[in-house]
Amino acid sequence: MSIPIDEIDRKLRFGNPSSKLPAYIVWFITFLYWGIGTYWIIKNLMNPSPMLISFTALFSTNILPLITSNAPLIITYVTILVSIIFIASFLLLILIRKTAKLILLLMLVISLIFDVVIGVALLFFGNLEIAVITLFFGILLGFIMLKYWDRVKFVGRLMELSSSVILREKGTISSTLLSMIINSYTLLTMSFTNLLIADYVLSLTGNTQYGYYAWIIMEFFGLWSLTFVATFFNAIIVGITHDWYRSPNMDVASFSRGLRRASKVQGGIAIYAFIVSVLKILVEIAKSQAKSQEERGGAGAILAALAMLLSRILDIALELFKFFTFFIVPAMVIRETNFKDGFKESLHKLRDLFIEVIVSEIGFGKVAAFFAFMYLILLGGFGYVIGSYVLTPIFLIQYNVPATTVGTLSAAIFILAGLIPASVIFSTLSVVFNTLLYEYGIDIEFARKRESLPRNMPKDVEREFLHILEKRGISIPISP
């Protein structure tokens, strides 16, 4: 009999979630940005500047009549555009579900060949240092593929499974869309708010340095807000994916359940976002100081070099922190724990899944780029056909416009429009894959205790999973 999801959650839970106070603070900052920024927008719309008045006049006298007179053409084109993008996005997810493993292996082989060829070429031309580094990474990748071939293939299967989750659970895509919409508006209002406050401090003190400090502080708060919101909605995707994966006999996953899971640990998410934002803003300050000192010349050149060195150290620290916290969001959400314990859990799972993480770090971006390229090329082809063979003969024949021109312009519009759904799909896919990789780590953790948790795996993937465990000296029964 299958174990209920609530009982599984009790087995997985350890520690206590972090205090929600940091999350309440960052939510307050976000709402403050929205309030001040929205007030500025409304104020300028009610008392428009000469530039805005000129633009409005141009739009109403020239652009609006053109849109109105060509409304049937525009409505038809937009309808076709949206329909084709929707169908192409669905086909893209199916293609990922069927071929991600094959494409991953292909990308890794190409990367291996590329590193070896480039490394040998650099050796031939005498660039010893870069040649050694390139060959080292090529040899390392080759070693991983030869020694851990089954584990490498399983990463590809998890990529395919990630697409299955998105196709089944539409709440994952909804979460990414909401995150993008909210963060886009936050970024817009943040830009206005930061300038307003910096200008106010400057006018109040008459000191440009104080105005700069005020702007830096507001930039940090804005960065904290943006990072928190993006991570919070990622946590919702983690919750949805966990419910799907751990309840194979009854689909209990939903956006609302994912939201509840993320809300419980939002304090830890806010702490994580705070640390990332601090490191990012310090990197930008160091780079800004390096550029400023370099322009002064003389002794400033030494300070510029030191500032640039500091920025690189901080940049490395940021990348190391991101690597060490590779699983921190799934850990906090699934284990319902705090930032500290989530960080420790991320390190533990990195140790167990080091090969899988390295393969995903090398290959996931390349696989996503391949599918994105194919997706956009497909959309561009459809766009060209629609423009050349639908719009031109039906709507534009009286204007004597070359069909190739219309087709090329239409292809460009389709490709640009396709960037948005591509971004949504691959952003969601990345979070779902990361979650499934962590769930795989949980399965290994419990397998060592000779216990098997329910898991939503196709039978062939289950067989690969058990085979990998056997190679690692672990034997467990098939999931209940």
C-alpha positions in Angstrom: 0.0 0.0 0.0 1.3 3.4 -0.9 2.4 5.7 2.0 0.4 8.9 2.2 2.3 12.1 1.3 1.8 13.5 4.8 3.5 10.5 6.4 6.4 10.8 3.9 6.8 14.5 4.9 7.0 13.5 8.6 9.7 11.1 7.7 11.6 13.7 5.8 11.2 16.6 8.2 14.0 17.6 10.5 14.8 20.8 12.4 12.5 23.8 12.4 12.0 26.5 9.7 13.8 29.8 10.2 11.9 32.8 11.7 9.7 34.5 9.1 10.8 37.9 10.2 13.4 38.4 7.4 10.8 37.4 4.9 8.3 40.0 6.3 11.0 42.6 6.0 11.8 41.9 2.4 8.1 41.7 1.5 7.6 45.1 3.2 10.5 46.5 1.1 8.9 45.0 -2.1 5.5 46.6 -1.3 7.3 49.9 -0.6 8.9 49.8 -4.0 5.6 49.1 -5.6 3.9 51.9 -3.7 6.5 54.6 -4.3 7.1 53.5 -7.9 3.4 53.3 -8.8 2.8 56.8 -7.2 5.6 58.2 -9.4 4.1 56.6 -12.5 0.6 57.9 -11.8 1.9 61.3 -10.9 3.8 61.6 -14.2 0.8 60.3 -16.2 -1.4 63.0 -14.5 1.2 65.7 -15.1 3.0 64.5 -18.2 6.3 65.8 -19.3 6.7 67.5 -22.7 8.4 64.3 -24.1 5.5 62.1 -22.9 3.0 64.6 -24.4 4.9 64.5 -27.7 5.0 60.7 -27.7 1.2 60.5 -26.9 0.4 62.9 -29.7 2.6 60.9 -32.2 0.9 57.7 -31.1 -2.7 59.0 -31.4 -2.2 60.8 -34.7 0.0 58.3 -36.6 0.3 54.9 -34.9 -3.2 54.4 -33.5 -5.0 55.1 -36.8 -2.6 52.7 -38.5 -3.4 50.0 -36.0 -7.2 50.6 -36.3 -7.2 50.5 -40.1 -5.3 47.2 -40.1 -7.1 45.6 -37.1 -8.2 42.5 -39.0 -4.6 41.8 -40.2 -3.2 42.4 -36.7 -5.8 40.3 -34.9 -5.3 37.4 -37.4 -1.5 37.6 -37.1 -1.4 37.7 -33.3 -3.9 34.8 -33.1 -1.7 32.7 -35.5 1.4 33.8 -33.5 0.0 32.8 -30.1 -1.4 29.5 -31.4 1.8 28.4 -33.1 3.9 29.4 -30.0 1.6 27.4 -27.8 1.8 24.3 -30.0 5.6 24.7 -30.5 6.1 25.0 -26.7 4.1 21.8 -26.1 6.1 20.0 -28.8 9.3 21.3 -27.3 8.5 19.8 -23.9 7.5 16.4 -25.5 10.8 16.5 -27.5 12.8 17.1 -24.2 10.9 14.3 -22.6 11.8 11.9 -25.4 15.4 12.9 -26.3 17.0 14.9 -23.4 19.3 11.9 -22.4 20.5 11.5 -26.0 21.2 15.2 -26.4 23.0 15.4 -23.0 25.3 12.5 -24.0 25.9 14.2 -27.4 26.7 17.5 -25.8 29.1 16.0 -23.4 31.0 14.1 -26.2 31.2 17.3 -28.2 32.5 19.2 -25.2 35.1 16.5 -24.6 36.3 16.6 -28.2 36.3 20.4 -28.2 38.4 20.6 -25.0 41.0 18.1 -26.3 41.2 19.7 -29.8 41.5 23.2 -28.4 44.0 22.1 -25.7 46.2 20.4 -28.3 46.0 23.5 -30.6 47.0 25.8 -27.8 49.9 23.6 -26.9 51.0 23.7 -30.5 50.9 27.5 -30.5 52.8 27.7 -27.2 49.9 28.9 -24.9 50.9 26.4 -22.2 48.9 27.7 -19.3 45.5 27.8 -21.0 46.3 24.6 -22.9 46.9 22.7 -19.6 43.7 24.0 -18.1 41.6 23.1 -21.2 43.1 19.6 -21.4 42.6 19.1 -17.7 38.9 19.8 -18.0 38.7 17.6 -21.1 40.5 14.7 -19.4 38.3 15.1 -16.3 35.1 15.0 -18.3 36.4 11.9 -20.2 37.2 10.2 -16.8 33.7 11.0 -15.5 32.0 9.7 -18.6 34.1 6.4 -18.7 33.9 5.6 -15.0 30.4 6.9 -14.2 28.6 6.3 -17.5 25.4 4.9 -15.8 25.2 7.9 -13.5 25.7 10.3 -16.4 22.9 8.6 -18.4 20.6 8.8 -15.4 21.1 12.6 -15.2 19.7 12.6 -18.8 16.7 10.5 -17.6 16.0 13.0 -14.9 16.0 15.8 -17.4 13.4 13.9 -19.4 11.4 13.2 -16.2 11.5 17.0 -15.5 9.7 17.7 -18.7 7.1 15.1 -17.7 6.5 17.0 -14.5 6.0 20.3 -16.3 3.6 18.7 -18.8 1.6 17.2 -15.9 1.7 20.0 -13.4 0.9 23.3 -15.0 1.4 25.1 -11.6 5.1 24.9 -12.2 4.9 27.1 -15.3 2.4 29.4 -13.6 4.8 29.9 -10.8 7.6 31.0 -13.2 5.3 33.3 -15.1 4.1 35.0 -11.8 7.7 35.3 -10.7 8.7 37.0 -14.0 5.7 39.4 -13.9 6.1 40.4 -10.3 9.9 40.9 -10.6 9.5 42.8 -13.8 7.1 45.3 -12.1 9.4 45.3 -9.0 12.4 46.2 -11.2 10.4 49.0 -12.9 9.2 50.5 -9.7 12.6 50.0 -8.1 14.3 52.0 -10.8 12.1 55.0 -10.2 12.2 54.7 -6.4 16.0 54.4 -6.2 16.4 57.5 -8.3 13.8 59.5 -6.3 15.4 58.6 -3.0 19.0 59.3 -4.2 17.9 62.6 -5.6 16.1 63.5 -2.4 19.2 62.7 -0.3 21.3 64.7 -2.7 19.0 67.8 -2.6 18.7 67.5 1.2 22.5 67.2 1.9 24.0 68.8 -1.2 26.6 66.1 -1.2 26.9 63.8 -4.2 28.7 61.2 -2.1 25.7 60.8 0.2 23.4 60.6 -2.8 25.7 57.8 -4.2 25.5 55.9 -0.8 21.8 56.2 -0.7 21.5 54.8 -4.2 23.8 51.9 -3.3 21.7 51.1 -0.3 18.5 51.2 -2.3 20.1 49.0 -5.0 20.9 46.4 -2.4 17.4 46.4 -1.0 16.0 46.1 -4.6 18.4 43.2 -5.4 17.4 41.5 -2.1 13.7 41.9 -3.1 14.2 40.6 -6.7 16.3 37.6 -5.5 13.9 36.7 -2.7 10.8 36.8 -5.0 12.5 34.7 -7.7 13.7 32.1 -5.1 10.3 32.1 -3.3 8.5 31.1 -6.5 11.2 28.6 -7.3 10.4 27.1 -3.8 6.7 26.8 -4.9 7.9 24.8 -8.0 10.0 22.6 -5.6 6.9 21.9 -3.5 4.8 21.0 -6.5 7.5 18.7 -7.9 7.9 17.0 -4.5 4.2 16.3 -4.2 4.1 14.9 -7.7 7.2 12.7 -7.2 6.3 11.3 -3.7 2.7 10.6 -4.4 2.7 8.3 -7.5 -0.8 6.8 -6.9 -2.7 10.0 -6.2 -1.8 13.3 -7.8 -2.0 15.7 -4.8 0.3 18.4 -6.3 -1.1 21.9 -6.9 0.1 25.5 -6.9 -1.7 26.1 -3.6 0.1 23.3 -1.8 3.4 24.4 -3.3 2.7 27.9 -2.0 2.0 26.7 1.5 5.2 24.7 1.5 7.2 27.7 0.3 5.5 30.0 2.8 6.6 27.8 5.7 10.3 28.3 4.9 10.2 31.8 3.5 12.4 33.1 6.4 15.2 30.8 5.3 14.7 31.8 1.7 15.0 35.5 2.7 18.3 34.8 4.5 19.6 32.9 1.4 18.5 35.8 -0.8 20.2 38.3 1.6 23.6 36.6 1.5 23.5 36.3 -2.3 22.5 40.0 -2.6 25.3 41.1 -0.2 27.9 39.3 -2.3 26.5 40.6 -5.6 26.4 44.2 -4.4 29.9 44.0 -3.0 31.2 42.6 -6.3 29.6 45.6 -8.2 31.0 48.1 -5.7 34.5 46.7 -6.1 34.2 46.8 -9.9 32.9 50.3 -9.7 35.7 51.4 -7.5 38.3 49.7 -9.8 36.9 51.6 -12.8 36.8 54.9 -10.9 40.4 54.6 -9.6 41.7 53.5 -13.0 40.4 56.7 -14.5 42.4 58.8 -12.0 45.7 57.3 -13.0 48.9 57.5 -10.9 48.4 55.9 -7.5 44.8 55.2 -8.4 46.1 52.5 -10.8 47.3 50.5 -7.8 44.0 51.0 -5.9 42.2 50.0 -9.1 44.2 46.7 -9.3 43.5 46.0 -5.7 39.8 46.7 -6.2 39.6 44.5 -9.2 41.4 41.7 -7.3 38.9 42.1 -4.5 36.0 41.9 -7.0 37.3 38.7 -8.4 37.7 37.2 -4.9 34.2 38.2 -4.1 33.0 36.8 -7.4 34.6 33.5 -6.6 33.1 33.6 -3.2 29.6 34.1 -4.7 30.0 31.2 -7.1 31.3 28.9 -4.4 28.3 29.9 -2.2 25.9 29.2 -5.1 27.6 25.8 -5.6 27.5 24.8 -1.9 23.9 25.8 -1.8 23.0 23.9 -5.0 20.3 22.0 -3.1 19.4 24.5 -0.3 16.0 25.5 -1.6 14.8 21.9 -2.2 16.3 21.0 1.2 14.5 23.8 3.1 11.2 23.1 1.3 11.1 19.3 1.3 12.7 18.8 4.7 10.8 21.8 6.1 13.9 23.1 7.9 15.9 26.3 8.5 18.7 28.0 6.5 21.5 26.5 8.6 20.3 22.9 8.4 19.3 23.4 4.8 22.9 24.5 4.1 24.3 21.4 5.8 21.9 19.2 4.0 22.9 20.8 0.6 26.5 19.9 1.4 25.6 16.3 2.3 23.7 15.8 -0.9 26.6 17.4 -2.9 28.8 14.8 -1.5 26.4 12.0 -2.5 25.6 13.4 -5.9 28.9 15.1 -6.8 29.2 13.4 -10.2 25.5 14.1 -11.1 25.9 17.8 -10.1 29.1 18.2 -12.1 27.5 16.6 -15.1 24.4 18.8 -14.8 26.6 21.9 -14.3 28.5 21.0 -17.5 25.6 19.7 -19.6 22.3 21.2 -18.6 23.0 24.6 -20.1 24.2 23.1 -23.3 21.2 20.9 -23.6 18.9 23.8 -22.9 20.7 25.9 -25.5 20.4 23.2 -28.1 16.6 22.8 -27.5 16.1 26.6 -27.4 18.0 27.0 -30.7 15.8 24.3 -32.3 12.7 25.8 -30.9 13.5 29.3 -32.1 14.5 28.1 -35.5 11.2 26.2 -35.8 9.3 29.4 -34.8 11.3 31.5 -37.3 10.5 29.0 -40.1 6.8 29.2 -39.3 7.0 33.0 -39.1 8.6 33.2 -42.5 6.0 30.9 -44.1 3.1 32.9 -42.4 4.6 36.2 -43.6 5.4 35.1 -47.2 2.6 32.8 -48.0 -0.3 34.0 -45.8 0.0 37.7 -45.0 1.4 38.8 -48.3 -1.0 37.2 -50.7 -4.1 37.8 -48.5 -3.6 41.1 -46.8 -0.6 42.9 -48.4 -0.9 42.2 -52.1 -2.3 45.6 -52.8 0.8 47.3 -51.3 3.2 45.4 -53.6 5.5 44.5 -50.8 8.1 41.7 -51.5 7.1 38.4 -49.9 10.7 37.8 -48.7 10.7 41.1 -46.8 7.4 40.3 -45.1 8.6 36.7 -44.4 11.9 37.8 -42.9 10.2 40.4 -40.7 7.6 37.9 -39.6 10.3 35.3 -38.8 12.1 37.9 -36.6 8.8 38.7 -34.8 8.2 35.0 -34.2 11.7 34.4 -32.8 11.5 37.5 -30.5 8.1 36.4 -29.2 9.4 32.9 -28.7 12.1 34.1 -26.4 9.6 34.6 -23.6 8.1 31.1 -23.5 11.5 29.6 -24.0 12.8 31.5 -21.0 9.8 30.4 -18.9 10.1 26.7 -20.0 13.9 26.4 -19.3 13.8 28.4 -16.1 11.0 26.0 -14.8 12.8 23.0 -16.2 16.0 23.9 -14.3 14.2 24.1 -10.9 12.2 20.9 -11.5 15.4 19.1 -12.5 17.3 20.4 -9.5 14.4 19.2 -7.3 14.3 15.7 -8.9 18.1 15.4 -8.4 17.6 16.2 -4.8 14.8 13.7 -4.5 17.2 11.1 -6.0 19.6 12.0 -3.2 16.9 11.4 -0.7 16.2 8.0 -2.2 19.9 7.1 -1.8 19.9 8.4 1.8 16.9 6.2 2.7 18.3 3.2 0.7 21.3 3.2 2.9 18.9 2.6 5.7 17.3 -0.2 3.6 14.1 1.8 3.3 12.3 2.7 0.1 10.0 5.7 -0.3 7.3 6.0 -2.9 8.6 7.6 -6.1 6.9 8.5 -9.4 9.3 6.9 -11.8 8.6 5.1 -15.1 9.5 1.4 -14.8 12.5 1.7 -17.1 13.9 4.7 -15.1 13.2 2.7 -11.9 15.4 -0.2 -13.3 18.2 2.2 -14.1 17.9 3.7 -10.6 18.1 0.3 -8.9 21.0 -0.7 -11.1 23.0 2.4 -10.0 22.2 1.7 -6.4 23.5 -1.9 -6.8 26.8 -0.5 -8.3 27.1 1.7 -5.2 26.7 -1.4 -3.0 23.0 -0.6 -2.0 20.2 -3.0 -2.4 16.6 -2.0 -1.7 13.1 -3.3 -2.7 11.1 -1.7 -5.4 9.3 1.4 -4.2 5.9 0.8 -2.5 
